[in-house]
Amino acid sequence: MEPVRGAYGPGWKAGAVVPAQVAAGREQDGPVLQALRGQDTKRDGEEVGEAVADRFICGDALEVLRTLPSESVHCVVTSPPYWCLRDYHVEGQIGLEQSPEDYVSRLVAVFGEVRRVLRPDGTLWLNLGDCYNGSGGAGGDYNKGGLKEGQPKYPGRKIARLKPKDLVGIPWRVAFALQADGWYLRSDIIWHKPNPMPESVTDRPTRAHEYVFLLSKRRRYFYDADAIREPYSGKSNPEEVYTGKARKAYGKAGAQNPSDAKRRILESMRKGRGSNKRDVWTVATAPFEGAHFAVFPPKLVEPMILAGTSSGGCCPECGAPYVREIVRTGHVNRRETARVPGHCGTKTDSTGWAPTRVSTDNWSPTCTCNAGPPIPCTVLDPFGGSGTVSMVAKRFGRHSIYIDLNREYVDMAVRRTLGE
Ligand SMILES: C[S@@+](CC[C@H](N)C(=O)[O-])C[C@H]1O[C@@H](n2cnc3c(N)ncnc32)[C@H](O)[C@@H]1O
């Protein structure tokens, strides 16, 4: 088959070639994609090098990724099929491997290709859940009205090396394998579910969490901490600073009480943007009416896209993300050691602590291309399912690339994203 012309994302000029495998995949697209195809091709043919906002590709993640250009996406947010959890009824699917090792090595291969496609300053946000050896498939909740009604019954996991009831530890097996493969493992975010699936167990706590691993390609990468700051907790209330006995001793010695310094720091923090986001995220699982069983709650995806891609966009030529402008406040923090009888030496600050630099909502380029106004950054989900990542990306004005093996899901994702 002849290659078709297309554009994939930032930096892609009109006339860039989509390799034949993807073109072949598009030939068999479902009705929604077929309807869109004319529109899509027309956009591809424009002479201005404009990036196509949302791309939906039906195919095997590894094969499709191989056709995408290197270092072309800013951020990857994804949730691969969990090991031995459900059958997506499509040939070539990941998740039904005989052993955790086979599953892990398949994912390492996919994420090796993701690493090539990701920009050097990009991040991967990977959601994974765990399971128990010997469990799966049993139980009456597959019956009509049951919790798993309509889900394919899975025969169960039997790993000879593990005892029945052993936690398999799939998320960490994958995380360590990716680390060994060259990824930087930067954070194990706990997705705490306040509305977990009820379990009939009586000899362990009910599972109410999954993991979201934050991985990067390099030691330094784009991460907009300011976009996802959290409101300060009650504990940071300046009024709650210690006012006890030692306070007088500091006063007598003519030294600054550390509690005063703390109060000033907290006051200045209060005027700022909030505290750095923590690594436990409480997000309820959201009900979903479509025919897909493992849907991300949009609220879980939002911080990943906001921190992982620049709200200021990126260079239309090289794709380098814009960063927040930092301004100097002009304040100088001076530190000195105060020694109070009966207390150890303390670093204090007699001039009053205040931030020396603050970030703003103005954005600057990080390259020297001077190629015109910024364009949106691109988010990729190689296991796109119902299209939550594309939908949230669009909501925040980002471009997205979606891949899934199941054509019905591709149609569903197109409807969900473009129908919003
Ligand atoms: C856990 S679901 C993703 C759900 C998604 N995060 C959402 O919000 O809807 C995993 C998806 O991976 C897809 N999948 C399974 N094997 C695949 C493969 N080899 N290549 C691409 N997609 C695959 C399945 O069809 C399924 O939709």
The ligand as an SDF file (V2000), in Angstrom:
LIG
                    3D

 27 29  0  0  0  0  0  0  0  0999 V2000
   -6.9620   -0.4910   30.7940 C   0  0  0  0  0  0  0  0  0  0  0  0
   -7.5650   -0.1880   29.2040 S   0  0  0  0  0  0  0  0  0  0  0  0
   -7.2770    1.5310   28.9690 C   0  0  0  0  0  0  0  0  0  0  0  0
   -8.4190    2.3610   29.4490 C   0  0  0  0  0  0  0  0  0  0  0  0
   -8.2110    3.8470   29.2640 C   0  0  0  0  0  0  0  0  0  0  0  0
   -7.2250    4.3830   30.1700 N   0  0  0  0  0  0  0  0  0  0  0  0
   -9.5250    4.6050   29.4200 C   0  0  0  0  0  0  0  0  0  0  0  0
   -9.6100    5.5730   30.1720 O   0  0  0  0  0  0  0  0  0  0  0  0
  -10.5050    4.1900   28.7950 O   0  0  0  0  0  0  0  0  0  0  0  0
   -6.3730   -0.9330   28.1790 C   0  0  0  0  0  0  0  0  0  0  0  0
   -6.6560   -0.8710   26.6830 C   0  0  0  0  0  0  0  0  0  0  0  0
   -5.5460   -1.4480   26.0060 O   0  0  0  0  0  0  0  0  0  0  0  0
   -6.0320   -2.0010   24.7920 C   0  0  0  0  0  0  0  0  0  0  0  0
   -5.0240   -2.9810   24.2970 N   0  0  0  0  0  0  0  0  0  0  0  0
   -4.7930   -4.2520   24.7060 C   0  0  0  0  0  0  0  0  0  0  0  0
   -3.7480   -4.7740   24.0480 N   0  0  0  0  0  0  0  0  0  0  0  0
   -3.2940   -3.7940   23.2000 C   0  0  0  0  0  0  0  0  0  0  0  0
   -2.2290   -3.7350   22.2710 C   0  0  0  0  0  0  0  0  0  0  0  0
   -1.4230   -4.7770   22.0470 N   0  0  0  0  0  0  0  0  0  0  0  0
   -2.0490   -2.5730   21.5950 N   0  0  0  0  0  0  0  0  0  0  0  0
   -2.8780   -1.5120   21.7940 C   0  0  0  0  0  0  0  0  0  0  0  0
   -3.9150   -1.5260   22.6660 N   0  0  0  0  0  0  0  0  0  0  0  0
   -4.1150   -2.6610   23.3680 C   0  0  0  0  0  0  0  0  0  0  0  0
   -7.3700   -2.6080   25.1660 C   0  0  0  0  0  0  0  0  0  0  0  0
   -8.2000   -2.7080   24.0250 O   0  0  0  0  0  0  0  0  0  0  0  0
   -7.8880   -1.6010   26.2050 C   0  0  0  0  0  0  0  0  0  0  0  0
   -8.7690   -0.6790   25.6120 O   0  0  0  0  0  0  0  0  0  0  0  0
  1  2  1  0
  2  3  1  0
  2 10  1  0
  3  4  1  0
  4  5  1  0
  5  6  1  0
  5  7  1  0
  7  8  2  0
  7  9  1  0
 10 11  1  0
 11 12  1  0
 11 26  1  0
 12 13  1  0
 13 14  1  0
 13 24  1  0
 14 15  1  0
 14 23  1  0
 15 16  2  0
 16 17  1  0
 17 18  1  0
 17 23  2  0
 18 19  1  0
 18 20  2  0
 20 21  1  0
 21 22  2  0
 22 23  1  0
 24 25  1  0
 24 26  1  0
 26 27  1  0
M  CHG  2   2   1   9  -1
M  END
$$$$
